[in-house]
Amino acid sequence: MIRIQYQTQRLSMRFFMLMLVLFFFQTGFGLLLAAQHIDPTLLSGLFNFNVVRAEHTNLGILFILAGFIGTILFVGPLLSKRELAAPWLIKFLFYALVAVVIWNVLTQLLAQQGIAGWWLGQPWLHEGLEYLEAGRVADIVILVGFSILCYVVLRTFPPVSEWNEIHWGLGLGVLALTLVWIFGLFFIERLDLQEYFRWYVVHYWVEGVWEVIHISLVGFLVVLMFDARIKTVGYAVFWGISLVWLSGLLGNAHHYFWVGTPEFWQFWGSLFSALEPLPLIFCFWHIYLDAHHDRKPIRNMPAFAFLLGSVVLEQVGAGILGFTMTFALTNVWSHGTWVTLSHAHLALFGTFGMLGLSAAYYAVPRMRGIRDFDQRVGKLAFWLVFTGMLGLAFAFAIGGTIQVFVYRTLGLDWFGGDVSQAMQVAKLLVPVFGLVFAIGVGLLVYDLMTIGHRGHSATMQRGVEVSTVPATHGWRRLLTGWEAGIWLLGMWVFGAIITLGLLSFNLSGVRAGSAFFPYLMAGIGYPGLFLVTLFFVWRFLSSLAARVTVPAEHASAPQVVVAQ
């Protein structure tokens, strides 16, 4: 049996369990949305599409936050070498988060009745702004919750003079998490200004604050999984955070293209949005280096698989697909379409959701005193979730390309059914891949909630020497840096093809009614990108799985003693 080093780490367990519950129900709302796309009359008047969509989006944000908080609370004592400060405040934070979840779910139904709870010029019950639907009451509770998290983290950390790069990343991250939320605490009647400040919260959270926390947590999880040198990882974390804030702050301007703000934002937004993939490439590369620095066997494959999935889908969803659609000349066609959904699902769930799942697979077995557990369910869940999400992104991207041409180029009637009919195949693909994803979610929720209550499967003997015995040829051979670079280049080549397809909507021939070029580019770019991504992750994990543990007397390679 293994023991955790600090007892207050156990406070993270309740946040991980809440994350799993929210993830399960969020996926259920997603399946309902897929069904309503096919039959818009489904549950009409009871659960309208706009309400279901808001529930799906809000639960997605809340499940990610629960995972973030759980991960921060688990690694905080390890970073600080002491117990968490103010455990009673952490317990209060958990109940406040539960209250916000319940409030959010129930008040979405008020939107269906047109009830916002106006008082003193503020919507206290329901705000109605996308991603920020909760009313002012919930906003205040959320601010208090973020302040508690910030206080606990900063009080737990050692004096600032002793901070390393990961301390700085998490410290600045939780402080910015609190301060940026203030921009969501007031209502502005002018639509352009309202959108301006709404995107302060949404964009700076996701492409500023959350990215900083994500890079810091990825770095420390790599330290825990591979015994990597914290100074080396800290170097990567420092440059990743610097590039995030360099590009992300002005990159926010791509949200200002079409909401009545000055035209100069189209140039600056396009320029700095194009720079935003740089820190994601850096994050991708340092996880490759850290995973291969000592070539030891992977003791917890589900935890690393979800961590790798987080970084790769960040690269594909936030980096490549974000790059393709945030120039003014491509965004004029893609914004508000299913092309955006493809980017958003991979970027939001892939980057941040998978990080929380990775941390849970690392932390939960330890908090339940389990050294070895049956990893087959977790690995199967990963592949179902990963493949299902790539399939969903593909369906959204193809459907969005058709939508752009039929709706925005030809100008056919949305409500008359012309656009919906043209997108029918893509709409049928969404529930198919959504079901694959949902099965994976069910498996991982079951696996994480029952670890410790099922039989264990020993995967490594105690006290034995281990040897890296990689295959010398085939799919399971060692993944070199050159090969990883070629895979990454392949992703960007297909991203460039997708970009050309979106840019082609500006051509006079396409605007005159010829869809050949944009459809051809989409037909090559999107399948190519998603297949390269799928096979690369398969190749990466296969090369790590080939690292086996063998008794010392049978080892043919230099041996390393695993500390127990």
C-alpha positions in Angstrom: 0.0 0.0 0.0 1.3 3.5 -0.8 0.7 6.6 1.3 0.3 10.2 0.3 2.8 12.5 1.8 0.4 15.2 3.1 -3.0 14.5 4.6 -4.6 17.7 3.2 -4.0 16.3 -0.3 -7.1 14.2 0.4 -9.2 17.4 0.2 -8.7 17.2 -3.6 -10.6 13.9 -3.8 -14.0 15.6 -3.4 -13.2 18.0 -6.3 -12.1 15.1 -8.5 -15.4 13.2 -7.8 -17.4 16.3 -8.5 -15.5 16.7 -11.7 -16.5 13.2 -12.8 -20.2 13.7 -12.0 -20.3 17.0 -13.9 -18.5 15.5 -16.8 -21.0 12.6 -17.0 -24.0 14.9 -17.1 -22.4 17.4 -19.4 -21.8 14.5 -21.9 -25.5 13.6 -21.5 -26.5 17.1 -22.5 -24.2 16.9 -25.4 -25.9 13.8 -26.7 -29.3 15.5 -26.3 -28.0 18.4 -28.4 -26.9 16.0 -31.1 -30.4 14.5 -31.1 -32.1 17.9 -31.3 -29.9 18.8 -34.3 -31.5 15.9 -36.1 -35.0 16.5 -34.7 -35.5 20.2 -33.5 -38.9 19.4 -32.0 -37.4 17.0 -29.5 -38.4 18.2 -26.0 -39.5 21.5 -27.4 -41.1 23.6 -24.7 -39.7 21.4 -22.0 -35.9 21.6 -22.7 -35.4 24.0 -25.6 -32.2 23.7 -27.7 -30.8 27.0 -26.4 -31.3 25.9 -22.8 -29.7 22.5 -23.4 -26.8 24.1 -25.1 -26.2 26.5 -22.2 -26.3 23.6 -19.8 -23.8 21.7 -21.9 -21.5 24.7 -22.1 -21.7 25.7 -18.4 -21.2 22.2 -17.1 -18.2 21.9 -19.3 -16.7 25.0 -17.7 -17.6 23.9 -14.2 -16.2 20.4 -14.6 -12.9 21.8 -15.9 -12.7 24.2 -12.9 -13.4 21.3 -10.5 -10.5 19.4 -12.1 -8.2 22.4 -12.0 -9.0 23.0 -8.3 -8.5 19.3 -7.5 -5.2 19.2 -9.3 -3.9 22.4 -7.6 -4.9 21.1 -4.2 -3.2 17.8 -4.8 0.1 19.2 -6.1 0.2 22.3 -3.8 1.6 20.5 -0.7 4.2 18.6 -2.9 5.4 21.9 -4.4 5.4 23.6 -1.0 6.6 20.6 1.1 3.9 21.4 3.7 0.2 20.9 4.3 -2.4 23.1 2.7 -3.3 26.3 4.5 -6.8 26.8 5.9 -8.4 23.3 5.2 -11.8 24.6 6.5 -11.8 27.2 3.7 -11.2 24.5 1.1 -14.2 22.6 2.5 -16.3 25.7 2.2 -15.0 26.2 -1.4 -16.3 22.8 -2.3 -19.8 23.5 -1.0 -19.7 26.9 -2.7 -18.9 25.2 -6.0 -21.7 22.7 -5.5 -24.1 25.6 -4.9 -22.9 27.3 -8.0 -23.5 24.2 -10.0 -27.0 23.7 -8.7 -27.8 27.4 -9.3 -26.4 27.3 -12.8 -28.4 24.2 -13.8 -31.7 25.5 -12.4 -31.5 29.1 -13.5 -30.9 28.1 -17.1 -34.5 27.1 -17.2 -35.4 30.7 -16.3 -34.1 31.8 -19.7 -36.8 29.7 -21.3 -39.4 31.8 -19.4 -37.6 35.2 -20.1 -36.8 35.7 -16.4 -33.5 37.4 -15.5 -34.3 38.7 -12.0 -33.6 42.4 -12.7 -32.9 44.6 -9.6 -30.8 47.8 -9.4 -30.0 47.5 -13.0 -28.4 44.0 -12.7 -29.6 40.5 -13.7 -29.4 38.7 -10.4 -30.8 35.3 -11.4 -29.8 34.8 -15.0 -27.5 36.9 -17.2 -28.0 35.3 -20.6 -24.5 36.1 -21.9 -22.8 33.1 -23.7 -20.4 31.3 -21.3 -21.4 33.7 -18.5 -25.1 32.9 -18.2 -25.2 32.7 -14.4 -26.7 35.8 -12.7 -25.1 38.2 -10.4 -25.7 36.1 -7.3 -23.7 33.2 -8.7 -21.1 35.7 -10.0 -20.4 36.9 -6.5 -20.2 33.4 -5.0 -17.7 32.5 -7.8 -15.6 35.5 -7.0 -15.5 34.5 -3.3 -14.6 31.0 -4.4 -11.7 32.1 -6.6 -10.5 34.4 -3.8 -10.4 31.4 -1.4 -8.4 29.4 -3.9 -6.0 32.2 -4.4 -5.6 32.7 -0.6 -5.0 29.0 0.1 -2.5 28.6 -2.7 -0.5 31.8 -1.8 -0.5 31.0 1.9 0.6 27.4 1.3 3.4 28.3 -1.0 6.8 29.2 0.5 8.1 32.8 0.6 8.4 34.4 -2.8 12.1 34.3 -2.7 12.0 30.5 -2.8 9.6 30.2 -5.7 10.5 28.3 -8.8 8.9 28.7 -12.2 6.0 26.4 -11.4 5.3 28.3 -8.2 5.2 31.5 -10.3 2.9 30.0 -12.9 0.4 28.7 -10.4 0.6 31.7 -8.2 0.1 34.2 -11.0 -2.5 31.9 -12.5 -4.8 31.7 -9.5 -4.4 35.5 -8.8 -5.3 36.3 -12.4 -8.2 33.8 -12.3 -9.7 36.0 -9.5 -9.0 39.4 -11.0 -10.1 38.7 -14.6 -13.5 37.5 -13.2 -14.2 41.0 -12.1 -14.8 42.0 -15.7 -17.9 39.7 -15.6 -19.4 41.4 -12.6 -21.2 44.3 -14.3 -23.8 44.6 -17.0 -23.5 47.1 -20.0 -26.4 47.9 -22.2 -24.4 48.7 -25.3 -23.9 45.4 -27.2 -20.4 46.2 -28.5 -19.0 47.2 -25.1 -20.8 44.3 -23.5 -19.1 41.9 -25.9 -15.8 43.6 -25.4 -15.8 43.0 -21.7 -17.4 39.5 -22.0 -14.5 38.4 -24.1 -12.1 39.9 -21.5 -13.4 37.1 -19.2 -13.9 34.3 -21.7 -10.7 34.8 -23.7 -8.3 35.9 -21.0 -9.5 33.0 -18.9 -9.0 30.4 -21.6 -6.1 31.8 -23.6 -4.4 33.6 -20.8 -5.1 32.4 -17.3 -6.2 28.8 -17.9 -3.3 28.3 -20.3 -0.8 29.5 -17.6 -2.3 27.1 -15.0 -2.4 24.3 -17.6 1.3 24.7 -18.6 2.3 24.9 -14.9 0.3 21.8 -14.0 1.5 19.8 -17.0 5.0 20.6 -16.0 4.7 19.4 -12.5 2.7 16.3 -13.4 5.6 15.4 -15.8 8.0 15.9 -12.8 5.9 13.4 -10.8 5.4 10.8 -13.5 9.0 10.8 -14.9 11.1 12.1 -12.0 12.1 14.9 -14.4 14.3 17.7 -13.1 12.1 20.5 -11.9 14.7 23.1 -13.1 14.5 21.8 -16.6 10.7 21.6 -16.6 10.6 25.0 -15.0 12.6 26.4 -18.0 9.9 25.2 -20.4 7.1 26.4 -18.1 8.7 29.9 -18.0 8.9 30.3 -21.8 5.5 28.7 -22.3 3.9 31.2 -19.9 5.8 34.2 -21.4 4.7 33.3 -24.9 1.1 32.7 -23.8 0.9 36.2 -22.3 2.8 37.8 -25.2 0.4 36.4 -27.8 -2.8 35.9 -25.8 -3.3 39.4 -24.5 -3.5 41.1 -27.9 -4.7 37.9 -29.5 -8.0 38.6 -27.8 -8.7 41.1 -30.5 -9.9 38.3 -32.9 -13.1 38.5 -30.9 -13.6 42.1 -31.8 -13.8 41.8 -35.6 -17.6 41.8 -36.0 -19.1 43.4 -32.9 -18.9 47.1 -33.9 -15.4 47.8 -32.6 -12.8 49.8 -34.6 -11.5 48.2 -37.8 -7.8 48.3 -36.7 -8.5 45.3 -34.5 -8.8 43.2 -37.6 -5.1 43.6 -38.3 -3.8 43.4 -34.8 -6.2 40.5 -33.9 -5.1 38.6 -36.9 -1.4 39.2 -36.2 -1.3 38.2 -32.6 -3.8 35.4 -32.9 -1.4 33.9 -35.5 1.3 33.9 -32.8 -0.8 32.0 -30.2 0.2 28.5 -31.4 3.9 29.2 -30.4 3.6 28.4 -26.7 1.5 25.3 -27.6 4.3 24.0 -29.8 6.7 24.6 -26.9 4.4 22.7 -24.5 4.1 19.8 -26.9 7.8 19.6 -27.4 8.8 19.7 -23.7 6.4 16.8 -22.9 8.1 14.7 -25.6 11.5 15.5 -24.1 10.5 14.8 -20.5 8.8 11.6 -21.4 11.9 10.3 -23.1 14.6 11.7 -20.9 15.3 8.5 -19.0 13.3 6.0 -21.0 11.9 4.3 -17.9 8.7 2.2 -18.1 5.4 4.0 -17.6 3.9 3.0 -14.3 0.5 4.7 -14.8 -0.4 4.6 -18.5 -3.9 6.1 -18.2 -2.6 9.1 -16.4 0.1 9.8 -19.0 -2.3 9.0 -21.9 -4.7 11.7 -20.8 -1.8 14.1 -20.2 -0.5 13.4 -23.7 -4.0 13.8 -25.1 -4.3 17.1 -23.4 -1.1 18.5 -24.9 -1.7 17.1 -28.4 -5.3 18.2 -28.6 -4.2 21.6 -27.3 -1.8 21.7 -30.3 -4.5 20.6 -32.8 -7.6 22.3 -31.4 -6.3 25.5 -29.9 -3.2 25.8 -32.0 -3.8 24.6 -35.5 -7.6 25.0 -35.8 -7.4 28.2 -33.8 -4.8 29.4 -36.3 -6.9 28.5 -39.3 -10.0 30.5 -38.3 -8.8 33.6 -36.5 -7.5 35.7 -39.4 -10.0 38.3 -40.3 -10.1 36.9 -43.9 -11.1 33.4 -42.7 -13.0 34.4 -39.6 -15.4 36.5 -41.6 -16.7 33.2 -42.9 -16.1 30.8 -40.1 -17.3 32.7 -37.0 -20.6 31.5 -35.5 -20.5 28.3 -37.6 -19.8 24.6 -36.9 -16.2 25.3 -37.9 -15.9 27.1 -34.6 -17.4 24.1 -32.8 -14.7 21.9 -34.1 -12.0 24.2 -32.7 -13.9 24.8 -29.4 -14.5 21.1 -28.6 -10.9 20.1 -29.2 -9.4 23.2 -27.5 -11.6 23.3 -24.4 -12.1 19.6 -23.6 -8.9 18.4 -25.1 -6.6 20.9 -23.4 -8.2 21.5 -20.0 -10.7 18.6 -19.5 -8.1 15.9 -20.3 -5.6 17.5 -17.8 -8.1 17.1 -15.0 -8.7 13.4 -16.0 -4.9 12.8 -16.1 -4.5 14.3 -12.6 -7.4 12.2 -11.3 -5.8 9.0 -12.7 -2.6 9.9 -11.0 -4.0 11.2 -7.7 -7.0 9.0 -6.9 -5.2 5.6 -6.7 -2.6 7.2 -4.4 -5.2 8.7 -2.1 -6.9 5.3 -1.9 -3.6 3.6 -1.1 -3.3 1.6 -4.3 0.2 0.9 -5.7 -1.0 -1.1 -8.8 -4.4 -1.2 -10.4 -5.9 -2.8 -13.5 -5.2 -0.1 -16.2 -7.1 -1.8 -19.0 -10.4 0.0 -18.4 -8.6 3.4 -18.2 -6.7 2.8 -21.4 -9.8 1.7 -23.2 -11.7 4.8 -21.9 -8.9 7.0 -23.1 -9.1 5.7 -26.7 -12.8 5.9 -26.8 -12.9 9.5 -25.5 -9.9 10.5 -27.7 -11.3 8.9 -30.9 -14.8 10.1 -30.2 -13.7 13.7 -29.7 -11.6 13.7 -32.9 -14.7 12.2 -34.7 -16.9 15.0 -33.3 -14.4 17.6 -34.4 -14.3 16.1 -37.9 -18.2 16.1 -38.1 -18.4 19.7 -37.0 -15.6 20.8 -39.4 -17.2 19.2 -42.4 -20.6 20.4 -41.5 -19.3 23.9 -40.8 -17.6 24.0 -44.3 -20.9 23.1 -45.9 -22.7 25.6 -43.7 -20.4 28.4 -44.7 -20.9 27.8 -48.4 -24.7 27.2 -48.4 -25.6 29.8 -45.8 -23.0 32.6 -46.1 -21.9 32.3 -49.7 -25.1 31.2 -51.5 -27.3 33.0 -48.9 -29.9 30.2 -48.7 -32.5 30.3 -46.0 -31.5 28.8 -42.7 -35.1 28.6 -41.3 -36.4 27.4 -44.6 -34.5 24.2 -44.1 -32.0 24.5 -47.0 -28.9 24.8 -44.8 -30.1 22.1 -42.4 -30.7 19.7 -45.2 -27.3 20.3 -46.8 -25.6 19.5 -43.4 -27.7 16.4 -42.7 -24.8 13.9 -43.1 -22.6 15.8 -40.7 -25.6 16.1 -38.3 -25.9 12.3 -38.4 -22.2 11.8 -37.7 -22.3 13.9 -34.5 -24.4 11.4 -32.4 -22.4 8.5 -33.8 -19.1 9.9 -32.6 -20.9 11.3 -29.6 -22.0 7.9 -28.5 -18.4 6.6 -28.8 -17.3 9.5 -26.6 -20.1 8.9 -24.1 -19.2 5.2 -23.7 -15.6 6.2 -23.0 -16.9 8.8 -20.4 -19.0 6.1 -18.7 -16.0 3.8 -18.5 -13.7 6.3 -17.0 -16.2 7.6 -14.5 -16.8 4.0 -13.4 -13.1 3.3 -13.3 -12.1 6.3 -11.3 -15.0 6.0 -8.9 -14.4 2.4 -8.1 -10.6 2.2 -8.0 -9.9 0.9 -4.6 -13.2 -1.1 -4.4 -12.2 -3.6 -7.1 -9.5 -6.2 -7.3 -6.0 -4.9 -8.0 -3.8 -6.1 -10.8 -0.1 -6.0 -10.0 1.8 -4.6 -13.0 5.2 -4.2 -11.5 7.1 -6.2 -8.8 8.5 -4.3 -5.9 12.3 -4.0 -5.5 13.2 -5.3 -8.9 15.6 -3.7 -11.2 14.1 -2.5 -14.5 15.5 -2.2 -17.9 14.3 -0.2 -20.9 13.9 -2.9 -23.6 12.3 -1.0 -26.5 11.5 -2.7 -29.8 14.2 -1.9 -32.4 11.8 -1.8 -35.3 8.1 -1.5 -36.1 5.4 0.6 -34.6 6.7 0.1 -31.0 10.3 1.2 -31.6 11.7 4.2 -29.8 10.1 7.5 -30.9 12.9 9.8 -31.9 12.8 13.6 -31.8 13.1 13.7 -35.6 10.1 11.4 -36.1 8.1 13.4 -33.5 9.0 16.6 -35.5 7.8 15.0 -38.7 4.4 14.1 -37.1 4.1 17.6 -35.8 5.0 19.0 -39.3 2.4 16.8 -40.9 -0.3 18.2 -38.6 0.6 21.8 -39.6 0.7 20.9 -43.3 -2.9 19.7 -43.1 -3.7 22.8 -41.0 -2.3 25.0 -43.9 -4.6 23.1 -46.4 -7.6 23.8 -44.1 -6.6 27.5 -44.0 -6.4 27.7 -47.8 -9.9 26.2 -48.0 -11.3 28.9 -45.7 -9.4 31.7 -47.5 -10.9 30.5 -50.8 -14.3 31.6 -49.8 -13.0 35.1 -50.6 -12.4 34.1 -54.3 -14.9 35.5 -56.8 -15.4 32.0 -58.3 -16.4 30.5 -55.0 -18.7 33.5 -54.2 -20.3 33.0 -57.6 -21.4 29.5 -56.6 -18.5 27.0 -57.1 -17.7 25.0 -54.0 -15.1 22.8 -55.6 -11.9 24.3 -54.1 -13.1 24.8 -50.4 -14.7 21.4 -50.4 -11.6 19.8 -51.8 -9.3 21.5 -49.3 -11.7 20.6 -46.4 -11.9 17.0 -47.7 -8.1 16.7 -47.7 -7.3 18.9 -44.7 -9.6 17.8 -41.9 -9.4 14.0 -42.4 -5.6 14.3 -42.8 -5.2 16.4 -39.7 -7.4 14.1 -37.5 -5.9 10.9 -38.8 -2.3 12.1 -38.3 -3.2 13.2 -34.8 -4.8 9.8 -34.0 -1.9 7.8 -35.4 0.7 10.0 -33.8 -0.8 9.5 -30.3 -1.0 5.7 -31.0 2.6 5.7 -32.1 3.7 7.8 -29.0 1.9 5.5 -26.5 3.0 2.3 -28.3 6.7 3.4 -28.1 6.3 4.0 -24.3 4.3 0.8 -23.8 7.3 -1.1 -25.3 9.3 -0.2 -22.3 9.0 -3.3 -20.1 10.0 -4.3 -16.6 12.2 -7.3 -16.5 14.0 -9.2 -13.6 17.6 -8.0 -13.4 19.1 -11.2 -14.4 17.3 -11.1 -17.8 18.0 -7.4 -18.6 20.2 -6.9 -21.6 20.3 -3.1 -21.4 21.8 -0.9 -18.7 19.7 -1.2 -15.5 18.1 1.3 -13.3 16.7 0.6 -9.8 13.2 1.9 -9.4 12.7 3.7 -6.1 9.7 2.3 -4.2 
